[in-house]
């Protein structure tokens, strides 16, 4: 199991979550961030830091955003890793 970045991240891309991640499992897309489920250690640090409440444990992703589970897995291997705080899109 892992944490999943969902719809509220789209278009804002805050990186508060990235800097608290102990395993560097975040990846940066053009419009949002993604979590590599194979690197995530379920520490819960990122969820607490997300200012738009876009991060959920895989078991707790709201039904309307369940497709983000597969999207995080897919996009985390297609996008570069991110480990430092950056300016958000908004």
Biopython code that builds the backbone (N, CA, C, O; Angstrom):
import numpy as np
from Bio.PDB.StructureBuilder import StructureBuilder

atoms = [
    (1, "UNK", "N", (0.837, -1.179, 0.000)),
    (1, "UNK", "CA", (0.000, 0.000, 0.000)),
    (1, "UNK", "C", (0.882, 1.243, 0.000)),
    (1, "UNK", "O", (2.048, 1.197, 0.391)),
    (2, "UNK", "N", (0.306, 2.339, -0.442)),
    (2, "UNK", "CA", (1.052, 3.592, -0.471)),
    (2, "UNK", "C", (0.078, 4.758, -0.395)),
    (2, "UNK", "O", (-1.139, 4.586, -0.326)),
    (3, "UNK", "N", (0.652, 5.931, -0.409)),
    (3, "UNK", "CA", (-0.147, 7.148, -0.478)),
    (3, "UNK", "C", (-0.298, 7.547, -1.932)),
    (3, "UNK", "O", (0.519, 7.176, -2.775)),
    (4, "UNK", "N", (-1.357, 8.311, -2.228)),
    (4, "UNK", "CA", (-1.723, 8.655, -3.595)),
    (4, "UNK", "C", (-2.034, 10.149, -3.662)),
    (4, "UNK", "O", (-2.756, 10.677, -2.817)),
    (5, "UNK", "N", (-1.487, 10.821, -4.666)),
    (5, "UNK", "CA", (-1.820, 12.222, -4.918)),
    (5, "UNK", "C", (-3.049, 12.225, -5.825)),
    (5, "UNK", "O", (-3.090, 11.511, -6.827)),
    (6, "UNK", "N", (-4.049, 13.032, -5.469)),
    (6, "UNK", "CA", (-5.317, 13.032, -6.201)),
    (6, "UNK", "C", (-5.634, 14.412, -6.800)),
    (6, "UNK", "O", (-4.793, 15.310, -6.791)),
    (7, "UNK", "N", (-6.833, 14.560, -7.309)),
    (7, "UNK", "CA", (-7.290, 15.715, -8.082)),
    (7, "UNK", "C", (-7.000, 17.097, -7.485)),
    (7, "UNK", "O", (-6.659, 18.000, -8.249)),
    (8, "UNK", "N", (-7.112, 17.318, -6.184)),
    (8, "UNK", "CA", (-6.867, 18.674, -5.680)),
    (8, "UNK", "C", (-5.461, 19.208, -5.971)),
    (8, "UNK", "O", (-5.242, 20.418, -5.919)),
    (9, "UNK", "N", (-4.510, 18.327, -6.274)),
    (9, "UNK", "CA", (-3.143, 18.753, -6.605)),
    (9, "UNK", "C", (-3.066, 19.331, -8.017)),
    (9, "UNK", "O", (-2.186, 20.141, -8.307)),
    (10, "UNK", "N", (-3.969, 18.925, -8.884)),
    (10, "UNK", "CA", (-3.904, 19.335, -10.284)),
    (10, "UNK", "C", (-3.997, 20.851, -10.405)),
    (10, "UNK", "O", (-4.956, 21.465, -9.938)),
    (11, "UNK", "N", (-3.005, 21.434, -11.026)),
    (11, "UNK", "CA", (-2.996, 22.877, -11.247)),
    (11, "UNK", "C", (-2.403, 23.704, -10.132)),
    (11, "UNK", "O", (-2.273, 24.919, -10.280)),
    (12, "UNK", "N", (-2.039, 23.093, -9.026)),
    (12, "UNK", "CA", (-1.430, 23.887, -7.943)),
    (12, "UNK", "C", (-0.007, 23.428, -7.658)),
    (12, "UNK", "O", (0.902, 24.254, -7.575)),
    (13, "UNK", "N", (0.195, 22.141, -7.508)),
    (13, "UNK", "CA", (1.508, 21.533, -7.368)),
    (13, "UNK", "C", (2.337, 22.132, -6.222)),
    (13, "UNK", "O", (3.496, 22.500, -6.411)),
    (14, "UNK", "N", (1.735, 22.224, -5.050)),
    (14, "UNK", "CA", (2.505, 22.609, -3.873)),
    (14, "UNK", "C", (3.513, 21.501, -3.583)),
    (14, "UNK", "O", (3.236, 20.331, -3.846)),
    (15, "UNK", "N", (4.669, 21.853, -3.048)),
    (15, "UNK", "CA", (5.697, 20.849, -2.792)),
    (15, "UNK", "C", (6.041, 20.731, -1.313)),
    (15, "UNK", "O", (7.111, 20.227, -0.970)),
    (16, "UNK", "N", (5.163, 21.181, -0.437)),
    (16, "UNK", "CA", (5.375, 21.031, 1.003)),
    (16, "UNK", "C", (5.534, 19.554, 1.363)),
    (16, "UNK", "O", (6.316, 19.206, 2.248)),
    (17, "UNK", "N", (4.801, 18.702, 0.684)),
    (17, "UNK", "CA", (4.835, 17.261, 0.919)),
    (17, "UNK", "C", (6.166, 16.646, 0.514)),
    (17, "UNK", "O", (6.641, 15.702, 1.145)),
    (18, "UNK", "N", (6.752, 17.178, -0.523)),
    (18, "UNK", "CA", (7.993, 16.624, -1.073)),
    (18, "UNK", "C", (9.140, 16.712, -0.068)),
    (18, "UNK", "O", (9.910, 15.763, 0.085)),
    (19, "UNK", "N", (9.250, 17.835, 0.606)),
    (19, "UNK", "CA", (10.410, 18.045, 1.478)),
    (19, "UNK", "C", (10.358, 17.246, 2.775)),
    (19, "UNK", "O", (11.373, 17.129, 3.463)),
    (20, "UNK", "N", (9.206, 16.697, 3.120)),
    (20, "UNK", "CA", (9.117, 15.873, 4.338)),
    (20, "UNK", "C", (9.198, 14.372, 4.036)),
    (20, "UNK", "O", (9.241, 13.554, 4.955)),
    (21, "UNK", "N", (9.219, 14.020, 2.769)),
    (21, "UNK", "CA", (9.243, 12.607, 2.381)),
    (21, "UNK", "C", (10.624, 12.006, 2.655)),
    (21, "UNK", "O", (11.619, 12.468, 2.096)),
    (22, "UNK", "N", (10.692, 10.980, 3.512)),
    (22, "UNK", "CA", (11.985, 10.380, 3.838)),
    (22, "UNK", "C", (12.526, 9.428, 2.770)),
    (22, "UNK", "O", (13.683, 9.015, 2.846)),
    (23, "UNK", "N", (11.715, 9.077, 1.786)),
    (23, "UNK", "CA", (12.166, 8.090, 0.799)),
    (23, "UNK", "C", (12.193, 8.628, -0.627)),
    (23, "UNK", "O", (12.379, 7.863, -1.574)),
    (24, "UNK", "N", (12.010, 9.922, -0.786)),
    (24, "UNK", "CA", (12.106, 10.564, -2.099)),
    (24, "UNK", "C", (11.250, 9.876, -3.157)),
    (24, "UNK", "O", (11.732, 9.540, -4.239)),
    (25, "UNK", "N", (9.976, 9.670, -2.831)),
    (25, "UNK", "CA", (9.105, 8.942, -3.752)),
    (25, "UNK", "C", (8.204, 9.837, -4.605)),
    (25, "UNK", "O", (7.352, 9.335, -5.338)),
    (26, "UNK", "N", (8.387, 11.163, -4.513)),
    (26, "UNK", "CA", (7.572, 12.079, -5.319)),
    (26, "UNK", "C", (8.170, 12.285, -6.696)),
    (26, "UNK", "O", (9.387, 12.295, -6.878)),
    (27, "UNK", "N", (7.269, 12.450, -7.666)),
    (27, "UNK", "CA", (7.656, 12.724, -9.048)),
    (27, "UNK", "C", (6.828, 13.907, -9.530)),
    (27, "UNK", "O", (5.686, 14.100, -9.113)),
    (28, "UNK", "N", (7.432, 14.696, -10.422)),
    (28, "UNK", "CA", (6.794, 15.937, -10.864)),
    (28, "UNK", "C", (6.323, 15.847, -12.301)),
    (28, "UNK", "O", (7.109, 15.633, -13.223)),
    (29, "UNK", "N", (5.008, 16.017, -12.471)),
    (29, "UNK", "CA", (4.436, 16.132, -13.801)),
    (29, "UNK", "C", (4.228, 17.603, -14.122)),
    (29, "UNK", "O", (4.551, 18.464, -13.305)),
    (30, "UNK", "N", (3.699, 17.899, -15.288)),
    (30, "UNK", "CA", (3.482, 19.286, -15.680)),
    (30, "UNK", "C", (2.452, 19.991, -14.804)),
    (30, "UNK", "O", (2.605, 21.174, -14.504)),
    (31, "UNK", "N", (1.401, 19.277, -14.389)),
    (31, "UNK", "CA", (0.304, 19.895, -13.653)),
    (31, "UNK", "C", (0.125, 19.411, -12.226)),
    (31, "UNK", "O", (-0.621, 20.020, -11.459)),
    (32, "UNK", "N", (0.799, 18.321, -11.854)),
    (32, "UNK", "CA", (0.638, 17.793, -10.504)),
    (32, "UNK", "C", (1.802, 16.894, -10.132)),
    (32, "UNK", "O", (2.665, 16.595, -10.957)),
    (33, "UNK", "N", (1.811, 16.471, -8.888)),
    (33, "UNK", "CA", (2.823, 15.549, -8.380)),
    (33, "UNK", "C", (2.256, 14.135, -8.341)),
    (33, "UNK", "O", (1.040, 13.938, -8.347)),
    (34, "UNK", "N", (3.154, 13.156, -8.302)),
    (34, "UNK", "CA", (2.769, 11.751, -8.216)),
    (34, "UNK", "C", (3.651, 11.064, -7.183)),
    (34, "UNK", "O", (4.784, 11.485, -6.952)),
    (35, "UNK", "N", (3.140, 10.018, -6.570)),
    (35, "UNK", "CA", (3.899, 9.219, -5.609)),
    (35, "UNK", "C", (4.168, 7.849, -6.220)),
    (35, "UNK", "O", (3.262, 7.183, -6.720)),
    (36, "UNK", "N", (5.430, 7.449, -6.168)),
    (36, "UNK", "CA", (5.797, 6.116, -6.640)),
    (36, "UNK", "C", (5.382, 5.109, -5.569)),
    (36, "UNK", "O", (5.956, 5.110, -4.480)),
    (37, "UNK", "N", (4.407, 4.257, -5.846)),
    (37, "UNK", "CA", (3.916, 3.326, -4.827)),
    (37, "UNK", "C", (4.946, 2.278, -4.415)),
    (37, "UNK", "O", (4.835, 1.690, -3.339)),
    (38, "UNK", "N", (5.933, 2.045, -5.250)),
    (38, "UNK", "CA", (6.962, 1.065, -4.912)),
    (38, "UNK", "C", (8.027, 1.637, -3.976)),
    (38, "UNK", "O", (8.774, 0.884, -3.351)),
    (39, "UNK", "N", (8.098, 2.956, -3.878)),
    (39, "UNK", "CA", (9.060, 3.599, -2.986)),
    (39, "UNK", "C", (8.413, 4.110, -1.697)),
    (39, "UNK", "O", (9.100, 4.276, -0.689)),
    (40, "UNK", "N", (7.123, 4.357, -1.717)),
    (40, "UNK", "CA", (6.420, 4.904, -0.556)),
    (40, "UNK", "C", (6.461, 3.909, 0.613)),
    (40, "UNK", "O", (6.220, 2.714, 0.440)),
    (41, "UNK", "N", (6.772, 4.433, 1.807)),
    (41, "UNK", "CA", (6.846, 3.573, 2.997)),
    (41, "UNK", "C", (5.675, 3.797, 3.955)),
    (41, "UNK", "O", (5.721, 3.355, 5.103)),
    (42, "UNK", "N", (4.635, 4.477, 3.493)),
    (42, "UNK", "CA", (3.420, 4.699, 4.288)),
    (42, "UNK", "C", (3.673, 5.442, 5.602)),
    (42, "UNK", "O", (3.074, 5.115, 6.626)),
    (43, "UNK", "N", (4.544, 6.422, 5.572)),
    (43, "UNK", "CA", (4.891, 7.120, 6.822)),
    (43, "UNK", "C", (3.870, 8.185, 7.213)),
    (43, "UNK", "O", (3.852, 8.601, 8.371)),
    (44, "UNK", "N", (3.019, 8.644, 6.295)),
    (44, "UNK", "CA", (1.965, 9.622, 6.544)),
    (44, "UNK", "C", (2.472, 11.065, 6.628)),
    (44, "UNK", "O", (1.667, 11.977, 6.818)),
    (45, "UNK", "N", (3.767, 11.295, 6.494)),
    (45, "UNK", "CA", (4.309, 12.658, 6.606)),
    (45, "UNK", "C", (3.778, 13.581, 5.515)),
    (45, "UNK", "O", (3.470, 14.743, 5.784)),
    (46, "UNK", "N", (3.669, 13.082, 4.303)),
    (46, "UNK", "CA", (3.239, 13.923, 3.184)),
    (46, "UNK", "C", (1.778, 14.346, 3.307)),
    (46, "UNK", "O", (1.434, 15.493, 3.021)),
    (47, "UNK", "N", (0.939, 13.440, 3.722)),
    (47, "UNK", "CA", (-0.494, 13.740, 3.823)),
    (47, "UNK", "C", (-0.745, 14.911, 4.744)),
    (47, "UNK", "O", (-1.565, 15.778, 4.445)),
    (48, "UNK", "N", (-0.053, 14.942, 5.847)),
    (48, "UNK", "CA", (-0.223, 16.005, 6.843)),
    (48, "UNK", "C", (0.204, 17.353, 6.290)),
    (48, "UNK", "O", (-0.394, 18.374, 6.628)),
    (49, "UNK", "N", (1.221, 17.377, 5.451)),
    (49, "UNK", "CA", (1.776, 18.628, 4.932)),
    (49, "UNK", "C", (1.051, 19.199, 3.721)),
    (49, "UNK", "O", (1.247, 20.367, 3.384)),
    (50, "UNK", "N", (0.226, 18.410, 3.068)),
    (50, "UNK", "CA", (-0.432, 18.872, 1.841)),
    (50, "UNK", "C", (-1.461, 19.966, 2.144)),
    (50, "UNK", "O", (-2.457, 19.699, 2.817)),
    (51, "UNK", "N", (-1.234, 21.199, 1.656)),
    (51, "UNK", "CA", (-2.148, 22.294, 1.975)),
    (51, "UNK", "C", (-3.514, 22.213, 1.281)),
    (51, "UNK", "O", (-4.445, 22.912, 1.678)),
    (52, "UNK", "N", (-3.642, 21.374, 0.259)),
    (52, "UNK", "CA", (-4.925, 21.250, -0.438)),
    (52, "UNK", "C", (-5.594, 19.897, -0.183)),
    (52, "UNK", "O", (-6.588, 19.560, -0.827)),
    (53, "UNK", "N", (-5.044, 19.123, 0.759)),
    (53, "UNK", "CA", (-5.598, 17.823, 1.137)),
    (53, "UNK", "C", (-5.807, 16.908, -0.070)),
    (53, "UNK", "O", (-6.878, 16.329, -0.252)),
    (54, "UNK", "N", (-4.756, 16.793, -0.893)),
    (54, "UNK", "CA", (-4.814, 15.981, -2.105)),
    (54, "UNK", "C", (-4.264, 14.582, -1.913)),
    (54, "UNK", "O", (-4.395, 13.744, -2.806)),
    (55, "UNK", "N", (-3.646, 14.307, -0.764)),
    (55, "UNK", "CA", (-2.967, 13.030, -0.556)),
    (55, "UNK", "C", (-3.763, 12.138, 0.390)),
    (55, "UNK", "O", (-4.164, 12.551, 1.478)),
    (56, "UNK", "N", (-3.978, 10.899, -0.058)),
    (56, "UNK", "CA", (-4.732, 9.922, 0.720)),
    (56, "UNK", "C", (-3.990, 8.594, 0.727)),
    (56, "UNK", "O", (-3.257, 8.272, -0.209)),
    (57, "UNK", "N", (-4.187, 7.837, 1.785)),
    (57, "UNK", "CA", (-3.693, 6.462, 1.764)),
    (57, "UNK", "C", (-4.503, 5.732, 0.695)),
    (57, "UNK", "O", (-5.688, 6.011, 0.508)),
    (58, "UNK", "N", (-3.876, 4.822, 0.014)),
    (58, "UNK", "CA", (-4.522, 4.099, -1.083)),
    (58, "UNK", "C", (-5.875, 3.511, -0.685)),
    (58, "UNK", "O", (-6.805, 3.510, -1.491)),
    (59, "UNK", "N", (-5.994, 3.018, 0.524)),
    (59, "UNK", "CA", (-7.252, 2.435, 0.998)),
    (59, "UNK", "C", (-8.326, 3.474, 1.288)),
    (59, "UNK", "O", (-9.496, 3.127, 1.450)),
    (60, "UNK", "N", (-7.938, 4.748, 1.357)),
    (60, "UNK", "CA", (-8.871, 5.808, 1.742)),
    (60, "UNK", "C", (-9.143, 6.822, 0.638)),
    (60, "UNK", "O", (-9.784, 7.843, 0.887)),
    (61, "UNK", "N", (-8.669, 6.559, -0.574)),
    (61, "UNK", "CA", (-8.923, 7.477, -1.685)),
    (61, "UNK", "C", (-10.424, 7.511, -1.942)),
    (61, "UNK", "O", (-11.043, 6.460, -2.109)),
    (62, "UNK", "N", (-11.024, 8.711, -1.975)),
    (62, "UNK", "CA", (-12.466, 8.788, -2.257)),
    (62, "UNK", "C", (-12.809, 8.128, -3.597)),
    (62, "UNK", "O", (-12.021, 8.176, -4.541)),
    (63, "UNK", "N", (-13.956, 7.532, -3.664)),
    (63, "UNK", "CA", (-14.388, 6.794, -4.854)),
    (63, "UNK", "C", (-14.241, 7.625, -6.130)),
    (63, "UNK", "O", (-13.820, 7.101, -7.162)),
    (64, "UNK", "N", (-14.582, 8.901, -6.069)),
    (64, "UNK", "CA", (-14.523, 9.751, -7.266)),
    (64, "UNK", "C", (-13.100, 9.958, -7.781)),
    (64, "UNK", "O", (-12.924, 10.412, -8.912)),
    (65, "UNK", "N", (-12.082, 9.638, -6.982)),
    (65, "UNK", "CA", (-10.691, 9.821, -7.371)),
    (65, "UNK", "C", (-9.907, 8.515, -7.421)),
    (65, "UNK", "O", (-8.677, 8.546, -7.447)),
    (66, "UNK", "N", (-10.577, 7.379, -7.433)),
    (66, "UNK", "CA", (-9.894, 6.076, -7.412)),
    (66, "UNK", "C", (-8.961, 5.879, -8.610)),
    (66, "UNK", "O", (-7.968, 5.158, -8.503)),
    (67, "UNK", "N", (-9.265, 6.509, -9.751)),
    (67, "UNK", "CA", (-8.406, 6.356, -10.931)),
    (67, "UNK", "C", (-7.012, 6.946, -10.709)),
    (67, "UNK", "O", (-6.084, 6.634, -11.456)),
    (68, "UNK", "N", (-6.860, 7.792, -9.694)),
    (68, "UNK", "CA", (-5.559, 8.375, -9.392)),
    (68, "UNK", "C", (-4.583, 7.345, -8.819)),
    (68, "UNK", "O", (-3.373, 7.569, -8.846)),
    (69, "UNK", "N", (-5.074, 6.251, -8.317)),
    (69, "UNK", "CA", (-4.181, 5.191, -7.830)),
    (69, "UNK", "C", (-3.348, 4.665, -8.996)),
    (69, "UNK", "O", (-2.123, 4.592, -8.901)),
    (70, "UNK", "N", (-3.999, 4.305, -10.080)),
    (70, "UNK", "CA", (-3.291, 3.815, -11.269)),
    (70, "UNK", "C", (-2.488, 4.930, -11.927)),
    (70, "UNK", "O", (-1.397, 4.688, -12.442)),
    (71, "UNK", "N", (-3.019, 6.144, -11.914)),
    (71, "UNK", "CA", (-2.321, 7.267, -12.525)),
    (71, "UNK", "C", (-0.995, 7.549, -11.813)),
    (71, "UNK", "O", (0.007, 7.821, -12.474)),
    (72, "UNK", "N", (-0.974, 7.489, -10.483)),
    (72, "UNK", "CA", (0.274, 7.695, -9.743)),
    (72, "UNK", "C", (1.289, 6.626, -10.120)),
    (72, "UNK", "O", (2.459, 6.935, -10.349)),
    (73, "UNK", "N", (0.859, 5.386, -10.186)),
    (73, "UNK", "CA", (1.767, 4.286, -10.547)),
    (73, "UNK", "C", (2.324, 4.515, -11.957)),
    (73, "UNK", "O", (3.529, 4.394, -12.177)),
    (74, "UNK", "N", (1.463, 4.839, -12.887)),
    (74, "UNK", "CA", (1.876, 5.041, -14.273)),
    (74, "UNK", "C", (2.807, 6.244, -14.436)),
    (74, "UNK", "O", (3.854, 6.143, -15.076)),
    (75, "UNK", "N", (2.425, 7.366, -13.862)),
    (75, "UNK", "CA", (3.176, 8.602, -14.080)),
    (75, "UNK", "C", (4.466, 8.683, -13.257)),
    (75, "UNK", "O", (5.386, 9.411, -13.629)),
    (76, "UNK", "N", (4.543, 7.959, -12.167)),
    (76, "UNK", "CA", (5.761, 8.019, -11.356)),
    (76, "UNK", "C", (6.960, 7.426, -12.088)),
    (76, "UNK", "O", (8.099, 7.767, -11.769)),
    (77, "UNK", "N", (6.732, 6.555, -13.051)),
    (77, "UNK", "CA", (7.842, 6.014, -13.832)),
    (77, "UNK", "C", (8.122, 6.830, -15.094)),
    (77, "UNK", "O", (9.139, 6.626, -15.756)),
    (78, "UNK", "N", (7.219, 7.754, -15.425)),
    (78, "UNK", "CA", (7.378, 8.577, -16.630)),
    (78, "UNK", "C", (7.853, 9.997, -16.329)),
    (78, "UNK", "O", (8.197, 10.743, -17.246)),
    (79, "UNK", "N", (7.875, 10.373, -15.060)),
    (79, "UNK", "CA", (8.206, 11.746, -14.695)),
    (79, "UNK", "C", (9.431, 11.767, -13.780)),
    (79, "UNK", "O", (9.739, 10.776, -13.119)),
    (80, "UNK", "N", (10.122, 12.904, -13.751)),
    (80, "UNK", "CA", (11.343, 12.977, -12.930)),
    (80, "UNK", "C", (11.049, 13.048, -11.432)),
    (80, "UNK", "O", (10.020, 13.569, -11.003)),
    (81, "UNK", "N", (11.970, 12.517, -10.667)),
    (81, "UNK", "CA", (11.888, 12.589, -9.211)),
    (81, "UNK", "C", (12.048, 14.042, -8.774)),
    (81, "UNK", "O", (12.752, 14.818, -9.420)),
    (82, "UNK", "N", (11.396, 14.399, -7.683)),
    (82, "UNK", "CA", (11.501, 15.746, -7.132)),
    (82, "UNK", "C", (11.788, 15.617, -5.641)),
    (82, "UNK", "O", (11.132, 14.842, -4.944)),
    (83, "UNK", "N", (12.768, 16.377, -5.150)),
    (83, "UNK", "CA", (13.156, 16.283, -3.738)),
    (83, "UNK", "C", (13.248, 17.629, -3.043)),
    (83, "UNK", "O", (13.469, 17.684, -1.834)),
    (84, "UNK", "N", (13.080, 18.730, -3.796)),
    (84, "UNK", "CA", (13.213, 20.057, -3.215)),
    (84, "UNK", "C", (11.944, 20.876, -3.405)),
    (84, "UNK", "O", (11.182, 20.667, -4.349)),
    (85, "UNK", "N", (11.738, 21.804, -2.492)),
    (85, "UNK", "CA", (10.572, 22.676, -2.567)),
    (85, "UNK", "C", (10.681, 23.597, -3.783)),
    (85, "UNK", "O", (11.749, 24.133, -4.079)),
    (86, "UNK", "N", (9.564, 23.769, -4.474)),
    (86, "UNK", "CA", (9.513, 24.634, -5.639)),
    (86, "UNK", "C", (8.322, 25.572, -5.554)),
    (86, "UNK", "O", (7.435, 25.375, -4.724)),
    (87, "UNK", "N", (8.295, 26.560, -6.381)),
    (87, "UNK", "CA", (7.184, 27.501, -6.438)),
    (87, "UNK", "C", (5.961, 26.794, -7.008)),
    (87, "UNK", "O", (6.046, 26.182, -8.073)),
    (88, "UNK", "N", (4.820, 26.866, -6.313)),
    (88, "UNK", "CA", (3.602, 26.206, -6.837)),
    (88, "UNK", "C", (3.085, 26.906, -8.086)),
    (88, "UNK", "O", (3.500, 28.021, -8.400)),
    (89, "UNK", "N", (2.189, 26.253, -8.785)),
    (89, "UNK", "CA", (1.603, 26.819, -9.990)),
    (89, "UNK", "C", (0.610, 27.936, -9.692)),
    (89, "UNK", "O", (0.413, 28.829, -10.515)),
    (90, "UNK", "N", (-0.016, 27.890, -8.519)),
    (90, "UNK", "CA", (-1.021, 28.912, -8.172)),
    (90, "UNK", "C", (-0.411, 30.065, -7.420)),
    (90, "UNK", "O", (-1.116, 31.006, -7.055)),
]
sb = StructureBuilder()
sb.init_structure("model")
sb.init_model(0)
sb.init_chain("A")
sb.init_seg("    ")
for serial, (resi, resn, name, xyz) in enumerate(atoms, 1):
    if name == "N":
        sb.init_residue(resn, " ", resi, " ")
    sb.init_atom(name, np.array(xyz, "f"), 0.0, 1.0, " ", f" {name:<3s}", serial, name[0])
structure = sb.get_structure()
